[in-house]
Amino acid sequence: MLENGRRADVYAYEIGNESSAGRAAGHAVMDVLTLGVWKIVGTPIEGVQGDQYHATVVYDESDRVVDLRTTKAASAM
């Protein structure tokens, strides 16, 4: 709870890491061509795709939105 009966909810979401059949097929082909060695390179590449964001929604005492802010999350690496 915040002052004046307000409350805040924080949501985490990611943009730029949508599923891709083409990307999956490319990784599968590289796995076969390199006899599985591609996983050593490909897995970390997939791990850094997309950007993390946080959205903070502040509600008043009547549960009406009074503030909405989005911020890019700090990198975990």
MOPAC internal coordinates of N, CA, C and O (Angstrom, degrees):
PM7 1SCF
backbone

  N    0.0000 0     0.00 0     0.00 0    0    0    0
  C    1.4508 1     0.00 0     0.00 0    1    0    0
  C    1.5245 1   110.17 1     0.00 0    2    1    0
  O    1.2310 1   122.08 1   -39.11 1    3    2    1
  N    1.2866 1   113.63 1   140.89 1    3    2    1
  C    1.4622 1   121.01 1   176.03 1    5    3    2
  C    1.5208 1   108.64 1  -102.56 1    6    5    3
  O    1.2310 1   120.28 1     2.04 1    7    6    5
  N    1.3383 1   117.07 1  -177.96 1    7    6    5
  C    1.4613 1   119.86 1   179.25 1    9    7    6
  C    1.5308 1   110.75 1   -66.59 1   10    9    7
  O    1.2310 1   120.60 1   -23.19 1   11   10    9
  N    1.3126 1   116.45 1   156.81 1   11   10    9
  C    1.4644 1   124.09 1   177.53 1   13   11   10
  C    1.5232 1   113.15 1    62.22 1   14   13   11
  O    1.2310 1   119.50 1  -151.53 1   15   14   13
  N    1.3212 1   118.56 1    28.47 1   15   14   13
  C    1.4560 1   121.22 1   177.36 1   17   15   14
  C    1.5169 1   114.43 1    75.67 1   18   17   15
  O    1.2310 1   120.32 1  -171.42 1   19   18   17
  N    1.3075 1   117.00 1     8.58 1   19   18   17
  C    1.4643 1   120.03 1   179.18 1   21   19   18
  C    1.5203 1   110.16 1   -78.57 1   22   21   19
  O    1.2310 1   121.27 1   -22.31 1   23   22   21
  N    1.3237 1   115.17 1   157.69 1   23   22   21
  C    1.4582 1   120.72 1   174.79 1   25   23   22
  C    1.5179 1   108.90 1  -139.31 1   26   25   23
  O    1.2310 1   120.91 1   -21.09 1   27   26   25
  N    1.3159 1   115.86 1   158.91 1   27   26   25
  C    1.4652 1   120.91 1  -178.37 1   29   27   26
  C    1.5224 1   109.62 1  -130.03 1   30   29   27
  O    1.2310 1   121.10 1   -37.77 1   31   30   29
  N    1.3249 1   115.50 1   142.23 1   31   30   29
  C    1.4578 1   123.07 1   172.35 1   33   31   30
  C    1.5245 1   107.47 1  -119.09 1   34   33   31
  O    1.2310 1   120.60 1   -40.75 1   35   34   33
  N    1.3340 1   116.45 1   139.25 1   35   34   33
  C    1.4584 1   121.63 1   179.35 1   37   35   34
  C    1.5242 1   108.22 1  -117.68 1   38   37   35
  O    1.2310 1   120.92 1   -50.52 1   39   38   37
  N    1.3316 1   115.85 1   129.48 1   39   38   37
  C    1.4548 1   122.60 1  -179.68 1   41   39   38
  C    1.5244 1   108.80 1  -117.61 1   42   41   39
  O    1.2310 1   120.72 1   -39.59 1   43   42   41
  N    1.3272 1   116.23 1   140.41 1   43   42   41
  C    1.4623 1   121.79 1   175.99 1   45   43   42
  C    1.5268 1   107.83 1  -111.43 1   46   45   43
  O    1.2310 1   120.80 1   -43.54 1   47   46   45
  N    1.3290 1   116.08 1   136.46 1   47   46   45
  C    1.4605 1   120.26 1   178.25 1   49   47   46
  C    1.5177 1   109.48 1  -148.87 1   50   49   47
  O    1.2310 1   121.18 1   -14.08 1   51   50   49
  N    1.3321 1   115.34 1   165.92 1   51   50   49
  C    1.4570 1   121.19 1  -175.65 1   53   51   50
  C    1.5273 1   109.19 1  -127.72 1   54   53   51
  O    1.2310 1   120.82 1   -41.00 1   55   54   53
  N    1.3328 1   116.04 1   139.00 1   55   54   53
  C    1.4615 1   122.16 1   177.06 1   57   55   54
  C    1.5256 1   107.85 1  -122.94 1   58   57   55
  O    1.2310 1   120.94 1   -44.58 1   59   58   57
  N    1.3189 1   115.80 1   135.42 1   59   58   57
  C    1.4582 1   120.32 1   174.69 1   61   59   58
  C    1.5131 1   115.16 1   100.13 1   62   61   59
  O    1.2310 1   119.78 1  -168.46 1   63   62   61
  N    1.3229 1   118.02 1    11.54 1   63   62   61
  C    1.4564 1   120.50 1   179.31 1   65   63   62
  C    1.5258 1   110.41 1  -128.69 1   66   65   63
  O    1.2310 1   121.17 1  -135.51 1   67   66   65
  N    1.3366 1   115.36 1    44.49 1   67   66   65
  C    1.4542 1   120.38 1  -179.93 1   69   67   66
  C    1.5267 1   109.90 1   -71.16 1   70   69   67
  O    1.2310 1   121.16 1   -26.49 1   71   70   69
  N    1.3213 1   115.38 1   153.51 1   71   70   69
  C    1.4627 1   120.45 1   177.06 1   73   71   70
  C    1.5228 1   110.07 1   -62.86 1   74   73   71
  O    1.2310 1   120.72 1   -32.97 1   75   74   73
  N    1.3270 1   116.23 1   147.03 1   75   74   73
  C    1.4522 1   120.75 1   179.87 1   77   75   74
  C    1.5240 1   109.03 1  -145.65 1   78   77   75
  O    1.2310 1   120.92 1   -63.63 1   79   78   77
  N    1.3201 1   115.85 1   116.37 1   79   78   77
  C    1.4612 1   120.53 1   178.29 1   81   79   78
  C    1.5260 1   110.04 1   -63.35 1   82   81   79
  O    1.2310 1   119.99 1   142.17 1   83   82   81
  N    1.3181 1   117.63 1   -37.83 1   83   82   81
  C    1.4561 1   121.67 1   179.12 1   85   83   82
  C    1.5192 1   112.42 1   -63.50 1   86   85   83
  O    1.2310 1   121.03 1   137.46 1   87   86   85
  N    1.3433 1   115.63 1   -42.54 1   87   86   85
  C    1.4620 1   120.00 1   178.80 1   89   87   86
  C    1.5234 1   110.34 1   -66.23 1   90   89   87
  O    1.2310 1   120.14 1   139.38 1   91   90   89
  N    1.3404 1   117.34 1   -40.62 1   91   90   89
  C    1.4646 1   121.13 1   178.50 1   93   91   90
  C    1.5239 1   110.75 1   -64.11 1   94   93   91
  O    1.2310 1   120.30 1   137.74 1   95   94   93
  N    1.3357 1   117.03 1   -42.26 1   95   94   93
  C    1.4660 1   120.81 1   178.73 1   97   95   94
  C    1.5274 1   110.37 1   -64.14 1   98   97   95
  O    1.2310 1   120.40 1   140.55 1   99   98   97
  N    1.3232 1   116.84 1   -39.45 1   99   98   97
  C    1.4625 1   120.47 1   178.05 1  101   99   98
  C    1.5193 1   111.90 1   -61.90 1  102  101   99
  O    1.2310 1   120.89 1   137.52 1  103  102  101
  N    1.3305 1   115.89 1   -42.48 1  103  102  101
  C    1.4607 1   119.64 1   177.76 1  105  103  102
  C    1.5264 1   110.90 1   -65.02 1  106  105  103
  O    1.2310 1   120.40 1   139.78 1  107  106  105
  N    1.3299 1   116.84 1   -40.22 1  107  106  105
  C    1.4735 1   120.33 1   179.11 1  109  107  106
  C    1.5309 1   111.09 1   -62.45 1  110  109  107
  O    1.2310 1   120.45 1   136.17 1  111  110  109
  N    1.3207 1   116.74 1   -43.83 1  111  110  109
  C    1.4703 1   120.76 1   179.03 1  113  111  110
  C    1.5297 1   109.96 1   -62.96 1  114  113  111
  O    1.2310 1   120.51 1   135.74 1  115  114  113
  N    1.3259 1   116.63 1   -44.26 1  115  114  113
  C    1.4639 1   119.74 1   179.98 1  117  115  114
  C    1.5310 1   111.18 1   -64.61 1  118  117  115
  O    1.2310 1   120.31 1   143.07 1  119  118  117
  N    1.3447 1   117.01 1   -36.93 1  119  118  117
  C    1.4638 1   119.89 1   176.42 1  121  119  118
  C    1.5254 1   110.85 1   -59.68 1  122  121  119
  O    1.2310 1   120.32 1   135.83 1  123  122  121
  N    1.3326 1   117.00 1   -44.17 1  123  122  121
  C    1.4637 1   121.06 1  -179.03 1  125  123  122
  C    1.5252 1   110.26 1   -67.93 1  126  125  123
  O    1.2310 1   120.38 1   133.45 1  127  126  125
  N    1.3311 1   116.89 1   -46.55 1  127  126  125
  C    1.4708 1   120.30 1  -176.92 1  129  127  126
  C    1.5234 1   113.16 1   -65.36 1  130  129  127
  O    1.2310 1   120.30 1   150.73 1  131  130  129
  N    1.3369 1   117.03 1   -29.27 1  131  130  129
  C    1.4618 1   119.92 1  -177.79 1  133  131  130
  C    1.5267 1   111.88 1  -105.37 1  134  133  131
  O    1.2310 1   120.65 1  -168.25 1  135  134  133
  N    1.3219 1   116.37 1    11.75 1  135  134  133
  C    1.4747 1   121.98 1  -179.94 1  137  135  134
  C    1.5339 1   111.85 1    55.52 1  138  137  135
  O    1.2310 1   120.75 1  -140.71 1  139  138  137
  N    1.3253 1   116.16 1    39.29 1  139  138  137
  C    1.4637 1   121.78 1   175.62 1  141  139  138
  C    1.5101 1   115.77 1    90.96 1  142  141  139
  O    1.2310 1   119.86 1   170.06 1  143  142  141
  N    1.3299 1   117.87 1    -9.94 1  143  142  141
  C    1.4677 1   120.46 1  -178.66 1  145  143  142
  C    1.5337 1   111.11 1   -65.70 1  146  145  143
  O    1.2310 1   120.28 1   153.31 1  147  146  145
  N    1.3278 1   117.08 1   -26.69 1  147  146  145
  C    1.4640 1   120.89 1  -179.43 1  149  147  146
  C    1.5299 1   112.06 1   -57.74 1  150  149  147
  O    1.2310 1   119.70 1   151.60 1  151  150  149
  N    1.3115 1   118.18 1   -28.40 1  151  150  149
  C    1.4742 1   120.58 1  -179.87 1  153  151  150
  C    1.5261 1   111.10 1   -58.45 1  154  153  151
  O    1.2310 1   120.21 1   147.39 1  155  154  153
  N    1.3237 1   117.21 1   -32.61 1  155  154  153
  C    1.4638 1   120.80 1   179.95 1  157  155  154
  C    1.5282 1   110.49 1   -64.60 1  158  157  155
  O    1.2310 1   120.41 1   144.53 1  159  158  157
  N    1.3211 1   116.82 1   -35.47 1  159  158  157
  C    1.4654 1   122.07 1   179.86 1  161  159  158
  C    1.5245 1   111.37 1   -90.74 1  162  161  159
  O    1.2310 1   120.62 1   135.18 1  163  162  161
  N    1.3253 1   116.42 1   -44.82 1  163  162  161
  C    1.4639 1   121.59 1  -172.99 1  165  163  162
  C    1.5144 1   115.06 1   -68.03 1  166  165  163
  O    1.2310 1   120.07 1   143.49 1  167  166  165
  N    1.3290 1   117.48 1   -36.51 1  167  166  165
  C    1.4645 1   119.95 1  -177.96 1  169  167  166
  C    1.5240 1   112.24 1   -63.78 1  170  169  167
  O    1.2310 1   118.61 1   131.85 1  171  170  169
  N    1.3327 1   120.25 1   -48.15 1  171  170  169
  C    1.4743 1   118.74 1   177.03 1  173  171  170
  C    1.5316 1   112.96 1   -63.35 1  174  173  171
  O    1.2310 1   120.31 1   146.83 1  175  174  173
  N    1.3185 1   117.01 1   -33.17 1  175  174  173
  C    1.4697 1   119.72 1   177.77 1  177  175  174
  C    1.5178 1   109.88 1   -61.67 1  178  177  175
  O    1.2310 1   120.00 1   135.39 1  179  178  177
  N    1.3249 1   117.61 1   -44.61 1  179  178  177
  C    1.4643 1   121.31 1   179.52 1  181  179  178
  C    1.5262 1   111.10 1   -67.25 1  182  181  179
  O    1.2310 1   120.52 1   149.50 1  183  182  181
  N    1.3178 1   116.61 1   -30.50 1  183  182  181
  C    1.4594 1   120.50 1  -178.12 1  185  183  182
  C    1.5154 1   114.39 1   -68.07 1  186  185  183
  O    1.2310 1   119.90 1   157.59 1  187  186  185
  N    1.3265 1   117.79 1   -22.41 1  187  186  185
  C    1.4618 1   120.18 1  -178.10 1  189  187  186
  C    1.5258 1   112.66 1  -105.01 1  190  189  187
  O    1.2310 1   119.96 1  -170.33 1  191  190  189
  N    1.3135 1   117.69 1     9.67 1  191  190  189
  C    1.4651 1   121.30 1   177.39 1  193  191  190
  C    1.5298 1   109.35 1   -73.68 1  194  193  191
  O    1.2310 1   120.35 1   -34.65 1  195  194  193
  N    1.3062 1   116.93 1   145.35 1  195  194  193
  C    1.4545 1   121.88 1   174.89 1  197  195  194
  C    1.5153 1   113.19 1    83.90 1  198  197  195
  O    1.2310 1   121.38 1   -15.59 1  199  198  197
  N    1.3206 1   114.96 1   164.41 1  199  198  197
  C    1.4570 1   122.85 1   179.10 1  201  199  198
  C    1.5227 1   108.95 1  -121.80 1  202  201  199
  O    1.2310 1   120.66 1   -42.93 1  203  202  201
  N    1.3244 1   116.34 1   137.07 1  203  202  201
  C    1.4595 1   122.84 1   179.02 1  205  203  202
  C    1.5307 1   109.42 1   -90.27 1  206  205  203
  O    1.2310 1   120.83 1   -42.49 1  207  206  205
  N    1.3283 1   116.03 1   137.51 1  207  206  205
  C    1.4623 1   122.23 1   177.91 1  209  207  206
  C    1.5213 1   109.73 1  -132.32 1  210  209  207
  O    1.2310 1   120.86 1   -23.32 1  211  210  209
  N    1.3198 1   115.96 1   156.68 1  211  210  209
  C    1.4598 1   122.61 1   172.62 1  213  211  210
  C    1.5242 1   108.27 1  -122.92 1  214  213  211
  O    1.2310 1   121.01 1   -41.75 1  215  214  213
  N    1.3117 1   115.66 1   138.25 1  215  214  213
  C    1.4665 1   121.37 1   174.09 1  217  215  214
  C    1.5256 1   107.24 1  -117.14 1  218  217  215
  O    1.2310 1   120.54 1   -51.19 1  219  218  217
  N    1.3203 1   116.58 1   128.81 1  219  218  217
  C    1.4548 1   121.72 1   177.58 1  221  219  218
  C    1.5307 1   108.12 1  -112.48 1  222  221  219
  O    1.2310 1   121.29 1   -57.16 1  223  222  221
  N    1.3261 1   115.14 1   122.84 1  223  222  221
  C    1.4629 1   121.52 1   179.93 1  225  223  222
  C    1.5183 1   107.36 1  -113.14 1  226  225  223
  O    1.2310 1   120.55 1   -55.61 1  227  226  225
  N    1.3366 1   116.56 1   124.39 1  227  226  225
  C    1.4637 1   121.45 1   178.80 1  229  227  226
  C    1.5281 1   108.03 1  -107.83 1  230  229  227
  O    1.2310 1   121.37 1   -49.62 1  231  230  229
  N    1.3369 1   114.99 1   130.38 1  231  230  229
  C    1.4623 1   122.11 1  -179.33 1  233  231  230
  C    1.5198 1   109.45 1  -112.55 1  234  233  231
  O    1.2310 1   120.71 1   -31.91 1  235  234  233
  N    1.3511 1   116.25 1   148.09 1  235  234  233
  C    1.4584 1   119.82 1   174.88 1  237  235  234
  C    1.5282 1   109.62 1   -84.82 1  238  237  235
  O    1.2310 1   120.77 1     5.40 1  239  238  237
  N    1.3190 1   116.12 1  -174.60 1  239  238  237
  C    1.4649 1   120.48 1  -177.06 1  241  239  238
  C    1.5308 1   113.10 1   -65.72 1  242  241  239
  O    1.2310 1   119.96 1   164.10 1  243  242  241
  N    1.3382 1   117.68 1   -15.90 1  243  242  241
  C    1.4719 1   122.40 1   176.75 1  245  243  242
  C    1.5225 1   111.93 1   -99.07 1  246  245  243
  O    1.2310 1   120.33 1  -167.34 1  247  246  245
  N    1.3223 1   116.97 1    12.66 1  247  246  245
  C    1.4646 1   123.94 1  -178.95 1  249  247  246
  C    1.5287 1   113.50 1    61.89 1  250  249  247
  O    1.2310 1   120.75 1  -146.14 1  251  250  249
  N    1.3087 1   116.18 1    33.86 1  251  250  249
  C    1.4625 1   121.39 1   172.91 1  253  251  250
  C    1.5265 1   108.17 1  -100.42 1  254  253  251
  O    1.2310 1   120.90 1   -37.92 1  255  254  253
  N    1.3177 1   115.88 1   142.08 1  255  254  253
  C    1.4636 1   120.15 1  -179.99 1  257  255  254
  C    1.5265 1   109.41 1   -69.81 1  258  257  255
  O    1.2310 1   120.83 1   -53.24 1  259  258  257
  N    1.3303 1   116.02 1   126.76 1  259  258  257
  C    1.4610 1   120.89 1   178.00 1  261  259  258
  C    1.5238 1   111.46 1  -115.61 1  262  261  259
  O    1.2310 1   120.07 1   164.97 1  263  262  261
  N    1.3334 1   117.47 1   -15.03 1  263  262  261
  C    1.4585 1   120.03 1   179.04 1  265  263  262
  C    1.5253 1   108.81 1  -157.51 1  266  265  263
  O    1.2310 1   121.10 1   -39.90 1  267  266  265
  N    1.3302 1   115.51 1   140.10 1  267  266  265
  C    1.4619 1   122.25 1   177.18 1  269  267  266
  C    1.5182 1   107.42 1  -138.85 1  270  269  267
  O    1.2310 1   120.79 1   -57.00 1  271  270  269
  N    1.3321 1   116.09 1   123.00 1  271  270  269
  C    1.4691 1   120.95 1  -179.41 1  273  271  270
  C    1.5144 1   109.27 1  -133.77 1  274  273  271
  O    1.2310 1   121.19 1   -40.02 1  275  274  273
  N    1.3213 1   115.33 1   139.98 1  275  274  273
  C    1.4564 1   120.65 1   174.52 1  277  275  274
  C    1.5233 1   108.39 1  -120.14 1  278  277  275
  O    1.2310 1   121.11 1   -38.47 1  279  278  277
  N    1.3215 1   115.48 1   141.53 1  279  278  277
  C    1.4502 1   121.26 1   178.60 1  281  279  278
  C    1.5271 1   108.92 1  -138.85 1  282  281  279
  O    1.2310 1   121.24 1   -31.94 1  283  282  281
  N    1.3143 1   115.24 1   148.06 1  283  282  281
  C    1.4538 1   119.89 1   174.91 1  285  283  282
  C    1.5264 1   107.36 1   -77.99 1  286  285  283
  O    1.2310 1   120.91 1   -49.19 1  287  286  285
  N    1.3275 1   115.87 1   130.81 1  287  286  285
  C    1.4616 1   120.96 1  -178.37 1  289  287  286
  C    1.5278 1   110.12 1   -71.22 1  290  289  287
  O    1.2310 1   121.29 1   -30.09 1  291  290  289
  N    1.2973 1   115.14 1   149.91 1  291  290  289
  C    1.4730 1   120.63 1   176.61 1  293  291  290
  C    1.5223 1   108.86 1   -67.57 1  294  293  291
  O    1.2310 1   120.65 1   -35.58 1  295  294  293
  N    1.3011 1   116.36 1   144.42 1  295  294  293
  C    1.4627 1   122.02 1  -179.02 1  297  295  294
  C    1.5264 1   109.48 1   -66.27 1  298  297  295
  O    1.2310 1   121.21 1   -40.55 1  299  298  297
  N    1.3377 1   115.30 1   139.45 1  299  298  297
  C    1.4571 1   120.78 1   179.35 1  301  299  298
  C    1.5135 1   111.92 1   -82.43 1  302  301  299
  O    1.2310 1   120.03 1   171.64 1  303  302  301
  N    1.3179 1   117.55 1    -8.36 1  303  302  301
  C    1.4568 1   120.03 1  -176.55 1  305  303  302
  C    1.5021 1   110.94 1   -96.01 1  306  305  303
  O    1.2310 1   120.10 1   180.00 1  307  306  305

